[in-house]
């Protein structure tokens, strides 16, 4: 479970155990998008410094880069990550 504000503090992204990322418009508190693409719980999210992209990382060992203009997938990386 993670929460992260957009760089301009207008959008809140949240993730949880349901394998999705929710996008919240904080001017009205409404969920405007639900991002689906992971097959397991989403553990973390992070914005790029100007807010054009949002990255999500899942227990399924994928990272998805979402384009914030339309919430489509810009890039998907799959890998086998070991403990460091």
C-alpha positions in Angstrom: 0.0 0.0 0.0 1.4 3.4 -1.0 0.2 7.0 -1.6 2.0 9.7 -3.6 1.1 13.2 -4.5 1.7 14.6 -8.0 4.4 17.3 -8.2 1.8 20.0 -8.3 -0.2 18.5 -5.4 -3.4 18.3 -7.4 -3.5 14.5 -7.9 -3.1 11.7 -5.4 -2.1 8.2 -6.6 -2.8 5.3 -4.4 -2.2 1.6 -4.7 -3.2 -1.4 -2.6 -3.7 -5.2 -2.5 -6.2 -5.2 -5.4 -3.5 -5.0 -8.1 -4.5 -1.5 -9.2 -3.5 2.1 -8.9 -6.2 4.7 -8.2 -5.9 8.3 -9.4 -7.7 10.9 -7.3 -8.6 14.4 -8.3 -8.0 16.3 -5.1 -10.0 19.3 -6.0 -13.2 17.3 -5.7 -12.0 14.0 -4.1 -13.2 11.8 -7.0 -11.4 8.8 -8.3 -10.9 9.7 -12.0 -9.0 6.6 -13.2 -8.2 3.0 -12.1 -5.0 1.7 -13.7 -4.9 -2.0 -14.4 -1.8 -3.8 -15.6 -0.3 -5.7 -12.7 -1.2 -9.3 -11.8 -0.3 -9.0 -8.1 -0.4 -6.3 -5.4 1.1 -3.0 -6.2 3.7 -2.1 -3.6 4.9 1.3 -4.6 4.3 4.3 -6.9 6.4 7.4 -7.8 5.9 10.4 -10.0 8.6 11.9 -12.3 9.6 15.4 -11.3 7.3 17.2 -13.7 4.3 14.9 -13.5 4.3 13.5 -17.0 4.7 9.9 -15.8 3.8 7.7 -12.9 5.7 4.5 -12.1 4.1 1.6 -10.3 6.0 -1.5 -8.9 4.3 -4.7 -8.2 4.8 -8.0 -6.3 4.6 -9.6 -9.8 8.1 -8.3 -10.5 6.9 -5.7 -13.0 7.3 -1.9 -13.2 4.9 0.0 -15.3 5.4 3.6 -16.5 2.1 5.3 -17.0 1.7 8.3 -19.3 -0.3 10.8 -17.2 -1.9 12.6 -20.2 -4.2 9.6 -20.9 -3.1 7.0 -18.2 -1.9 4.6 -20.9 1.1 2.4 -20.5 4.3 4.0 -21.8 6.6 1.2 -20.8 6.5 -2.1 -18.9 9.5 -3.9 -17.5 9.5 -7.5 -16.2 12.3 -9.0 -14.3 13.6 -11.3 -11.7 14.7 -9.3 -8.7 16.7 -10.9 -6.0 17.3 -9.6 -2.5 20.2 -7.1 -2.2 
